[in-house]
Amino acid sequence: MTKQGKDVEYIDVFESSKNLDAMLKHSDGVRKVPVIVAGDDVTIGFEGQT
């Protein structure tokens, strides 16, 4: 999928525990969505916490 000229992948963390585990790995255990991963940059939540 493309959004604002960038390739994006939406992953539903409620769909499987594997997806949830991947999100928690990127967010250091923080259970807040969205978790946006762009290269080495990770943004957590709508407020843009990193």
Secondary structure, DSSP 8 states (H G I E B T S, - for coil): -EETTEE-----TTT-HHHHHHHHHHTTT---S-EEEETTEEEETTTTB-
